[in-house]
Amino acid sequence: MDVNTLRSIVTVVSFVCFIGIVLWAWSGRNKAAFDSAAKLPFEQD
């Protein structure tokens, strides 16, 4: 296995992981949890 082949594989795997994280973050299931987390700094004690 050539070092350039390994670099290509790592690049593709990293890109797939990135796309997976983006899809997870933008899924509708997480909207309520993210909205409540976004409001935490503004809540009073």
Beta strands, then each sheet from edge to edge (+ up, - down):
end
